């Protein structure tokens, strides 16, 4: 396992674990970041731009480090 922040642009990854406080995990789940969910890294310049289901979401590196792939 490694943090999502280490994924490269164009990679499709599967979420294995989400760490952090309950509120943080709940917020990420509401955005579509769930365990066993597949996401695609669109861009990694500065913030990560991620394709989650039919949406594109920007996450900063700190938040991306809480998502393990």
PyMOL Python script that loads the backbone (N, CA, C, O; Angstrom):
from pymol import cmd

cmd.read_pdbstr("""\
ATOM      1  N   UNK A   1       0.838  -1.190   0.000  1.00  0.00           N
ATOM      2  CA  UNK A   1       0.000   0.000   0.000  1.00  0.00           C
ATOM      3  C   UNK A   1       0.878   1.248   0.000  1.00  0.00           C
ATOM      4  O   UNK A   1       1.975   1.268   0.559  1.00  0.00           O
ATOM      5  N   UNK A   2       0.350   2.294  -0.654  1.00  0.00           N
ATOM      6  CA  UNK A   2       1.046   3.583  -0.657  1.00  0.00           C
ATOM      7  C   UNK A   2      -0.005   4.685  -0.672  1.00  0.00           C
ATOM      8  O   UNK A   2      -1.151   4.439  -1.048  1.00  0.00           O
ATOM      9  N   UNK A   3       0.370   5.901  -0.265  1.00  0.00           N
ATOM     10  CA  UNK A   3      -0.608   7.000  -0.269  1.00  0.00           C
ATOM     11  C   UNK A   3      -0.973   7.416  -1.693  1.00  0.00           C
ATOM     12  O   UNK A   3      -0.159   7.312  -2.611  1.00  0.00           O
ATOM     13  N   UNK A   4      -2.186   7.880  -1.857  1.00  0.00           N
ATOM     14  CA  UNK A   4      -2.668   8.342  -3.158  1.00  0.00           C
ATOM     15  C   UNK A   4      -1.800   9.465  -3.710  1.00  0.00           C
ATOM     16  O   UNK A   4      -1.683   9.612  -4.926  1.00  0.00           O
ATOM     17  N   UNK A   5      -1.188  10.263  -2.830  1.00  0.00           N
ATOM     18  CA  UNK A   5      -0.345  11.378  -3.265  1.00  0.00           C
ATOM     19  C   UNK A   5       0.835  10.911  -4.115  1.00  0.00           C
ATOM     20  O   UNK A   5       1.410  11.709  -4.854  1.00  0.00           O
ATOM     21  N   UNK A   6       1.207   9.636  -4.024  1.00  0.00           N
ATOM     22  CA  UNK A   6       2.338   9.118  -4.795  1.00  0.00           C
ATOM     23  C   UNK A   6       1.929   8.581  -6.166  1.00  0.00           C
ATOM     24  O   UNK A   6       2.792   8.183  -6.949  1.00  0.00           O
ATOM     25  N   UNK A   7       0.640   8.561  -6.468  1.00  0.00           N
ATOM     26  CA  UNK A   7       0.172   8.063  -7.766  1.00  0.00           C
ATOM     27  C   UNK A   7       0.522   9.064  -8.869  1.00  0.00           C
ATOM     28  O   UNK A   7       0.599  10.268  -8.625  1.00  0.00           O
ATOM     29  N   UNK A   8       0.726   8.565 -10.053  1.00  0.00           N
ATOM     30  CA  UNK A   8       1.101   9.400 -11.198  1.00  0.00           C
ATOM     31  C   UNK A   8      -0.113   9.687 -12.068  1.00  0.00           C
ATOM     32  O   UNK A   8      -1.096   8.946 -12.042  1.00  0.00           O
ATOM     33  N   UNK A   9      -0.038  10.765 -12.838  1.00  0.00           N
ATOM     34  CA  UNK A   9      -1.123  11.154 -13.742  1.00  0.00           C
ATOM     35  C   UNK A   9      -1.410  10.021 -14.731  1.00  0.00           C
ATOM     36  O   UNK A   9      -0.493   9.413 -15.282  1.00  0.00           O
ATOM     37  N   UNK A  10      -2.685   9.755 -14.941  1.00  0.00           N
ATOM     38  CA  UNK A  10      -3.098   8.716 -15.871  1.00  0.00           C
ATOM     39  C   UNK A  10      -3.312   7.361 -15.214  1.00  0.00           C
ATOM     40  O   UNK A  10      -3.865   6.458 -15.841  1.00  0.00           O
ATOM     41  N   UNK A  11      -2.890   7.200 -13.976  1.00  0.00           N
ATOM     42  CA  UNK A  11      -3.041   5.918 -13.274  1.00  0.00           C
ATOM     43  C   UNK A  11      -4.460   5.718 -12.792  1.00  0.00           C
ATOM     44  O   UNK A  11      -5.099   6.647 -12.300  1.00  0.00           O
ATOM     45  N   UNK A  12      -4.954   4.482 -12.939  1.00  0.00           N
ATOM     46  CA  UNK A  12      -6.225   4.070 -12.314  1.00  0.00           C
ATOM     47  C   UNK A  12      -5.849   3.275 -11.086  1.00  0.00           C
ATOM     48  O   UNK A  12      -5.071   2.324 -11.169  1.00  0.00           O
ATOM     49  N   UNK A  13      -6.388   3.652  -9.960  1.00  0.00           N
ATOM     50  CA  UNK A  13      -6.024   2.993  -8.702  1.00  0.00           C
ATOM     51  C   UNK A  13      -7.275   2.601  -7.927  1.00  0.00           C
ATOM     52  O   UNK A  13      -8.356   3.149  -8.143  1.00  0.00           O
ATOM     53  N   UNK A  14      -7.107   1.638  -7.016  1.00  0.00           N
ATOM     54  CA  UNK A  14      -8.200   1.186  -6.158  1.00  0.00           C
ATOM     55  C   UNK A  14      -7.878   1.584  -4.729  1.00  0.00           C
ATOM     56  O   UNK A  14      -6.775   1.339  -4.241  1.00  0.00           O
ATOM     57  N   UNK A  15      -8.837   2.194  -4.065  1.00  0.00           N
ATOM     58  CA  UNK A  15      -8.655   2.620  -2.677  1.00  0.00           C
ATOM     59  C   UNK A  15      -8.676   1.390  -1.769  1.00  0.00           C
ATOM     60  O   UNK A  15      -9.609   0.589  -1.819  1.00  0.00           O
ATOM     61  N   UNK A  16      -7.648   1.248  -0.944  1.00  0.00           N
ATOM     62  CA  UNK A  16      -7.538   0.109  -0.029  1.00  0.00           C
ATOM     63  C   UNK A  16      -7.896   0.473   1.411  1.00  0.00           C
ATOM     64  O   UNK A  16      -8.412  -0.359   2.158  1.00  0.00           O
ATOM     65  N   UNK A  17      -7.616   1.735   1.801  1.00  0.00           N
ATOM     66  CA  UNK A  17      -7.839   2.146   3.186  1.00  0.00           C
ATOM     67  C   UNK A  17      -7.898   3.661   3.238  1.00  0.00           C
ATOM     68  O   UNK A  17      -7.210   4.341   2.478  1.00  0.00           O
ATOM     69  N   UNK A  18      -8.728   4.194   4.143  1.00  0.00           N
ATOM     70  CA  UNK A  18      -8.793   5.633   4.351  1.00  0.00           C
ATOM     71  C   UNK A  18      -8.542   5.886   5.830  1.00  0.00           C
ATOM     72  O   UNK A  18      -9.247   5.351   6.686  1.00  0.00           O
ATOM     73  N   UNK A  19      -7.531   6.706   6.130  1.00  0.00           N
ATOM     74  CA  UNK A  19      -7.159   6.983   7.516  1.00  0.00           C
ATOM     75  C   UNK A  19      -7.627   8.377   7.907  1.00  0.00           C
ATOM     76  O   UNK A  19      -8.059   9.157   7.058  1.00  0.00           O
ATOM     77  N   UNK A  20      -7.541   8.679   9.174  1.00  0.00           N
ATOM     78  CA  UNK A  20      -7.916  10.002   9.662  1.00  0.00           C
ATOM     79  C   UNK A  20      -9.095   9.918  10.609  1.00  0.00           C
ATOM     80  O   UNK A  20      -9.604   8.837  10.905  1.00  0.00           O
ATOM     81  N   UNK A  21      -9.520  11.086  11.081  1.00  0.00           N
ATOM     82  CA  UNK A  21     -10.652  11.159  12.000  1.00  0.00           C
ATOM     83  C   UNK A  21     -11.936  10.766  11.290  1.00  0.00           C
ATOM     84  O   UNK A  21     -12.014  10.777  10.061  1.00  0.00           O
ATOM     85  N   UNK A  22     -12.943  10.416  12.086  1.00  0.00           N
ATOM     86  CA  UNK A  22     -14.234  10.003  11.521  1.00  0.00           C
ATOM     87  C   UNK A  22     -14.826  11.064  10.601  1.00  0.00           C
ATOM     88  O   UNK A  22     -15.387  10.739   9.555  1.00  0.00           O
ATOM     89  N   UNK A  23     -14.701  12.351  10.993  1.00  0.00           N
ATOM     90  CA  UNK A  23     -15.267  13.420  10.171  1.00  0.00           C
ATOM     91  C   UNK A  23     -14.587  13.480   8.805  1.00  0.00           C
ATOM     92  O   UNK A  23     -15.244  13.699   7.787  1.00  0.00           O
ATOM     93  N   UNK A  24     -13.275  13.286   8.788  1.00  0.00           N
ATOM     94  CA  UNK A  24     -12.516  13.328   7.531  1.00  0.00           C
ATOM     95  C   UNK A  24     -12.922  12.158   6.641  1.00  0.00           C
ATOM     96  O   UNK A  24     -13.166  12.336   5.447  1.00  0.00           O
ATOM     97  N   UNK A  25     -12.993  10.970   7.220  1.00  0.00           N
ATOM     98  CA  UNK A  25     -13.388   9.788   6.440  1.00  0.00           C
ATOM     99  C   UNK A  25     -14.803   9.933   5.905  1.00  0.00           C
ATOM    100  O   UNK A  25     -15.080   9.542   4.771  1.00  0.00           O
ATOM    101  N   UNK A  26     -15.703  10.493   6.713  1.00  0.00           N
ATOM    102  CA  UNK A  26     -17.085  10.710   6.285  1.00  0.00           C
ATOM    103  C   UNK A  26     -17.137  11.701   5.120  1.00  0.00           C
ATOM    104  O   UNK A  26     -17.856  11.480   4.145  1.00  0.00           O
ATOM    105  N   UNK A  27     -16.384  12.779   5.222  1.00  0.00           N
ATOM    106  CA  UNK A  27     -16.345  13.780   4.156  1.00  0.00           C
ATOM    107  C   UNK A  27     -15.830  13.171   2.850  1.00  0.00           C
ATOM    108  O   UNK A  27     -16.397  13.406   1.783  1.00  0.00           O
ATOM    109  N   UNK A  28     -14.758  12.393   2.942  1.00  0.00           N
ATOM    110  CA  UNK A  28     -14.213  11.748   1.747  1.00  0.00           C
ATOM    111  C   UNK A  28     -15.213  10.760   1.155  1.00  0.00           C
ATOM    112  O   UNK A  28     -15.336  10.659  -0.066  1.00  0.00           O
ATOM    113  N   UNK A  29     -15.926  10.031   2.010  1.00  0.00           N
ATOM    114  CA  UNK A  29     -16.937   9.083   1.529  1.00  0.00           C
ATOM    115  C   UNK A  29     -18.046   9.828   0.783  1.00  0.00           C
ATOM    116  O   UNK A  29     -18.539   9.345  -0.237  1.00  0.00           O
ATOM    117  N   UNK A  30     -18.439  10.996   1.283  1.00  0.00           N
ATOM    118  CA  UNK A  30     -19.470  11.791   0.611  1.00  0.00           C
ATOM    119  C   UNK A  30     -19.009  12.279  -0.756  1.00  0.00           C
ATOM    120  O   UNK A  30     -19.824  12.495  -1.653  1.00  0.00           O
ATOM    121  N   UNK A  31     -17.696  12.451  -0.909  1.00  0.00           N
ATOM    122  CA  UNK A  31     -17.145  12.864  -2.208  1.00  0.00           C
ATOM    123  C   UNK A  31     -16.967  11.675  -3.160  1.00  0.00           C
ATOM    124  O   UNK A  31     -16.677  11.865  -4.341  1.00  0.00           O
ATOM    125  N   UNK A  32     -17.141  10.454  -2.650  1.00  0.00           N
ATOM    126  CA  UNK A  32     -17.026   9.266  -3.495  1.00  0.00           C
ATOM    127  C   UNK A  32     -15.789   8.434  -3.242  1.00  0.00           C
ATOM    128  O   UNK A  32     -15.566   7.440  -3.932  1.00  0.00           O
ATOM    129  N   UNK A  33     -14.977   8.817  -2.266  1.00  0.00           N
ATOM    130  CA  UNK A  33     -13.765   8.054  -1.944  1.00  0.00           C
ATOM    131  C   UNK A  33     -14.128   6.963  -0.942  1.00  0.00           C
ATOM    132  O   UNK A  33     -14.179   7.210   0.263  1.00  0.00           O
ATOM    133  N   UNK A  34     -14.377   5.766  -1.442  1.00  0.00           N
ATOM    134  CA  UNK A  34     -14.750   4.642  -0.587  1.00  0.00           C
ATOM    135  C   UNK A  34     -13.788   3.480  -0.827  1.00  0.00           C
ATOM    136  O   UNK A  34     -13.219   3.351  -1.911  1.00  0.00           O
ATOM    137  N   UNK A  35     -13.612   2.643   0.185  1.00  0.00           N
ATOM    138  CA  UNK A  35     -12.727   1.479   0.069  1.00  0.00           C
ATOM    139  C   UNK A  35     -13.221   0.588  -1.067  1.00  0.00           C
ATOM    140  O   UNK A  35     -14.423   0.356  -1.201  1.00  0.00           O
ATOM    141  N   UNK A  36     -12.300   0.093  -1.878  1.00  0.00           N
ATOM    142  CA  UNK A  36     -12.535  -0.714  -3.074  1.00  0.00           C
ATOM    143  C   UNK A  36     -13.090   0.092  -4.249  1.00  0.00           C
ATOM    144  O   UNK A  36     -13.442  -0.478  -5.282  1.00  0.00           O
ATOM    145  N   UNK A  37     -13.168   1.423  -4.094  1.00  0.00           N
ATOM    146  CA  UNK A  37     -13.590   2.275  -5.201  1.00  0.00           C
ATOM    147  C   UNK A  37     -12.409   2.542  -6.130  1.00  0.00           C
ATOM    148  O   UNK A  37     -11.263   2.609  -5.684  1.00  0.00           O
ATOM    149  N   UNK A  38     -12.694   2.693  -7.416  1.00  0.00           N
ATOM    150  CA  UNK A  38     -11.652   2.958  -8.412  1.00  0.00           C
ATOM    151  C   UNK A  38     -11.659   4.444  -8.757  1.00  0.00           C
ATOM    152  O   UNK A  38     -12.709   5.035  -9.007  1.00  0.00           O
ATOM    153  N   UNK A  39     -10.467   5.031  -8.763  1.00  0.00           N
ATOM    154  CA  UNK A  39     -10.339   6.438  -9.152  1.00  0.00           C
ATOM    155  C   UNK A  39      -9.197   6.570 -10.156  1.00  0.00           C
ATOM    156  O   UNK A  39      -8.297   5.732 -10.209  1.00  0.00           O
ATOM    157  N   UNK A  40      -9.251   7.627 -10.943  1.00  0.00           N
ATOM    158  CA  UNK A  40      -8.209   7.896 -11.935  1.00  0.00           C
ATOM    159  C   UNK A  40      -7.552   9.225 -11.601  1.00  0.00           C
ATOM    160  O   UNK A  40      -8.233  10.215 -11.332  1.00  0.00           O
ATOM    161  N   UNK A  41      -6.223   9.242 -11.620  1.00  0.00           N
ATOM    162  CA  UNK A  41      -5.474  10.479 -11.390  1.00  0.00           C
ATOM    163  C   UNK A  41      -5.406  11.222 -12.721  1.00  0.00           C
ATOM    164  O   UNK A  41      -4.806  10.737 -13.680  1.00  0.00           O
ATOM    165  N   UNK A  42      -6.024  12.399 -12.772  1.00  0.00           N
ATOM    166  CA  UNK A  42      -6.046  13.193 -14.003  1.00  0.00           C
ATOM    167  C   UNK A  42      -4.796  14.059 -14.085  1.00  0.00           C
ATOM    168  O   UNK A  42      -4.147  14.124 -15.129  1.00  0.00           O
ATOM    169  N   UNK A  43      -4.458  14.727 -12.976  1.00  0.00           N
ATOM    170  CA  UNK A  43      -3.304  15.620 -12.939  1.00  0.00           C
ATOM    171  C   UNK A  43      -2.712  15.601 -11.539  1.00  0.00           C
ATOM    172  O   UNK A  43      -3.418  15.383 -10.554  1.00  0.00           O
ATOM    173  N   UNK A  44      -1.398  15.835 -11.464  1.00  0.00           N
ATOM    174  CA  UNK A  44      -0.741  15.846 -10.155  1.00  0.00           C
ATOM    175  C   UNK A  44       0.091  17.107  -9.941  1.00  0.00           C
ATOM    176  O   UNK A  44       1.023  17.111  -9.137  1.00  0.00           O
ATOM    177  N   UNK A  45      -0.241  18.162 -10.650  1.00  0.00           N
ATOM    178  CA  UNK A  45       0.478  19.428 -10.497  1.00  0.00           C
ATOM    179  C   UNK A  45      -0.125  20.206  -9.337  1.00  0.00           C
ATOM    180  O   UNK A  45      -1.285  20.614  -9.403  1.00  0.00           O
ATOM    181  N   UNK A  46       0.642  20.416  -8.284  1.00  0.00           N
ATOM    182  CA  UNK A  46       0.105  21.080  -7.094  1.00  0.00           C
ATOM    183  C   UNK A  46      -0.869  20.158  -6.389  1.00  0.00           C
ATOM    184  O   UNK A  46      -0.461  19.206  -5.723  1.00  0.00           O
ATOM    185  N   UNK A  47      -2.155  20.438  -6.534  1.00  0.00           N
ATOM    186  CA  UNK A  47      -3.180  19.546  -5.995  1.00  0.00           C
ATOM    187  C   UNK A  47      -3.380  18.372  -6.943  1.00  0.00           C
ATOM    188  O   UNK A  47      -3.037  18.454  -8.122  1.00  0.00           O
ATOM    189  N   UNK A  48      -3.935  17.283  -6.428  1.00  0.00           N
ATOM    190  CA  UNK A  48      -4.279  16.154  -7.287  1.00  0.00           C
ATOM    191  C   UNK A  48      -5.671  16.376  -7.855  1.00  0.00           C
ATOM    192  O   UNK A  48      -6.598  16.703  -7.114  1.00  0.00           O
ATOM    193  N   UNK A  49      -5.826  16.203  -9.155  1.00  0.00           N
ATOM    194  CA  UNK A  49      -7.144  16.236  -9.780  1.00  0.00           C
ATOM    195  C   UNK A  49      -7.511  14.773 -10.037  1.00  0.00           C
ATOM    196  O   UNK A  49      -6.785  14.050 -10.719  1.00  0.00           O
ATOM    197  N   UNK A  50      -8.644  14.352  -9.482  1.00  0.00           N
ATOM    198  CA  UNK A  50      -9.024  12.945  -9.525  1.00  0.00           C
ATOM    199  C   UNK A  50     -10.385  12.767 -10.178  1.00  0.00           C
ATOM    200  O   UNK A  50     -11.298  13.564  -9.958  1.00  0.00           O
ATOM    201  N   UNK A  51     -10.515  11.726 -10.976  1.00  0.00           N
ATOM    202  CA  UNK A  51     -11.803  11.361 -11.567  1.00  0.00           C
ATOM    203  C   UNK A  51     -12.415  10.313 -10.658  1.00  0.00           C
ATOM    204  O   UNK A  51     -11.898   9.202 -10.543  1.00  0.00           O
ATOM    205  N   UNK A  52     -13.523  10.668 -10.010  1.00  0.00           N
ATOM    206  CA  UNK A  52     -14.228   9.763  -9.106  1.00  0.00           C
ATOM    207  C   UNK A  52     -15.629   9.603  -9.659  1.00  0.00           C
ATOM    208  O   UNK A  52     -16.412  10.553  -9.659  1.00  0.00           O
ATOM    209  N   UNK A  53     -15.950   8.407 -10.133  1.00  0.00           N
ATOM    210  CA  UNK A  53     -17.233   8.167 -10.794  1.00  0.00           C
ATOM    211  C   UNK A  53     -17.376   9.164 -11.934  1.00  0.00           C
ATOM    212  O   UNK A  53     -16.556   9.156 -12.852  1.00  0.00           O
ATOM    213  N   UNK A  54     -18.400  10.030 -11.907  1.00  0.00           N
ATOM    214  CA  UNK A  54     -18.595  10.986 -13.006  1.00  0.00           C
ATOM    215  C   UNK A  54     -18.123  12.391 -12.668  1.00  0.00           C
ATOM    216  O   UNK A  54     -18.453  13.342 -13.377  1.00  0.00           O
ATOM    217  N   UNK A  55     -17.353  12.534 -11.592  1.00  0.00           N
ATOM    218  CA  UNK A  55     -16.927  13.864 -11.144  1.00  0.00           C
ATOM    219  C   UNK A  55     -15.413  13.981 -11.115  1.00  0.00           C
ATOM    220  O   UNK A  55     -14.695  12.991 -10.975  1.00  0.00           O
ATOM    221  N   UNK A  56     -14.947  15.216 -11.251  1.00  0.00           N
ATOM    222  CA  UNK A  56     -13.520  15.505 -11.049  1.00  0.00           C
ATOM    223  C   UNK A  56     -13.392  16.287  -9.758  1.00  0.00           C
ATOM    224  O   UNK A  56     -14.090  17.278  -9.542  1.00  0.00           O
ATOM    225  N   UNK A  57     -12.493  15.831  -8.905  1.00  0.00           N
ATOM    226  CA  UNK A  57     -12.330  16.431  -7.584  1.00  0.00           C
ATOM    227  C   UNK A  57     -10.855  16.753  -7.371  1.00  0.00           C
ATOM    228  O   UNK A  57      -9.977  15.963  -7.718  1.00  0.00           O
ATOM    229  N   UNK A  58     -10.598  17.922  -6.795  1.00  0.00           N
ATOM    230  CA  UNK A  58      -9.225  18.312  -6.460  1.00  0.00           C
ATOM    231  C   UNK A  58      -8.985  18.044  -4.980  1.00  0.00           C
ATOM    232  O   UNK A  58      -9.798  18.419  -4.134  1.00  0.00           O
ATOM    233  N   UNK A  59      -7.873  17.398  -4.673  1.00  0.00           N
ATOM    234  CA  UNK A  59      -7.480  17.145  -3.285  1.00  0.00           C
ATOM    235  C   UNK A  59      -6.068  17.653  -3.086  1.00  0.00           C
ATOM    236  O   UNK A  59      -5.219  17.495  -3.963  1.00  0.00           O
ATOM    237  N   UNK A  60      -5.811  18.264  -1.940  1.00  0.00           N
ATOM    238  CA  UNK A  60      -4.434  18.650  -1.662  1.00  0.00           C
ATOM    239  C   UNK A  60      -3.647  17.414  -1.215  1.00  0.00           C
ATOM    240  O   UNK A  60      -4.222  16.373  -0.899  1.00  0.00           O
ATOM    241  N   UNK A  61      -2.327  17.555  -1.197  1.00  0.00           N
ATOM    242  CA  UNK A  61      -1.464  16.405  -0.889  1.00  0.00           C
ATOM    243  C   UNK A  61      -1.709  15.867   0.521  1.00  0.00           C
ATOM    244  O   UNK A  61      -1.603  14.661   0.747  1.00  0.00           O
ATOM    245  N   UNK A  62      -2.036  16.748   1.470  1.00  0.00           N
ATOM    246  CA  UNK A  62      -2.266  16.292   2.850  1.00  0.00           C
ATOM    247  C   UNK A  62      -3.445  15.337   2.905  1.00  0.00           C
ATOM    248  O   UNK A  62      -3.378  14.290   3.549  1.00  0.00           O
ATOM    249  N   UNK A  63      -4.535  15.705   2.221  1.00  0.00           N
ATOM    250  CA  UNK A  63      -5.722  14.859   2.206  1.00  0.00           C
ATOM    251  C   UNK A  63      -5.441  13.589   1.402  1.00  0.00           C
ATOM    252  O   UNK A  63      -5.887  12.506   1.780  1.00  0.00           O
ATOM    253  N   UNK A  64      -4.714  13.716   0.312  1.00  0.00           N
ATOM    254  CA  UNK A  64      -4.405  12.556  -0.527  1.00  0.00           C
ATOM    255  C   UNK A  64      -3.525  11.546   0.232  1.00  0.00           C
ATOM    256  O   UNK A  64      -3.571  10.349  -0.052  1.00  0.00           O
ATOM    257  N   UNK A  65      -2.734  12.024   1.184  1.00  0.00           N
ATOM    258  CA  UNK A  65      -1.901  11.120   1.966  1.00  0.00           C
ATOM    259  C   UNK A  65      -2.720  10.245   2.922  1.00  0.00           C
ATOM    260  O   UNK A  65      -2.212   9.245   3.429  1.00  0.00           O
ATOM    261  N   UNK A  66      -3.961  10.608   3.167  1.00  0.00           N
ATOM    262  CA  UNK A  66      -4.827   9.816   4.046  1.00  0.00           C
ATOM    263  C   UNK A  66      -5.514   8.674   3.299  1.00  0.00           C
ATOM    264  O   UNK A  66      -6.107   7.788   3.914  1.00  0.00           O
ATOM    265  N   UNK A  67      -5.429   8.702   1.980  1.00  0.00           N
ATOM    266  CA  UNK A  67      -6.068   7.661   1.165  1.00  0.00           C
ATOM    267  C   UNK A  67      -4.979   6.701   0.706  1.00  0.00           C
ATOM    268  O   UNK A  67      -4.058   7.092  -0.011  1.00  0.00           O
ATOM    269  N   UNK A  68      -5.087   5.456   1.119  1.00  0.00           N
ATOM    270  CA  UNK A  68      -4.083   4.449   0.772  1.00  0.00           C
ATOM    271  C   UNK A  68      -4.565   3.621  -0.423  1.00  0.00           C
ATOM    272  O   UNK A  68      -5.718   3.193  -0.484  1.00  0.00           O
ATOM    273  N   UNK A  69      -3.648   3.411  -1.366  1.00  0.00           N
ATOM    274  CA  UNK A  69      -3.990   2.632  -2.572  1.00  0.00           C
ATOM    275  C   UNK A  69      -3.095   1.410  -2.661  1.00  0.00           C
ATOM    276  O   UNK A  69      -3.218   0.623  -3.599  1.00  0.00           O
TER     277      UNK A  69
END
""", "prot")
cmd.dss("prot")
cmd.show_as("cartoon", "prot")
cmd.util.cbc("prot")
cmd.orient("prot")
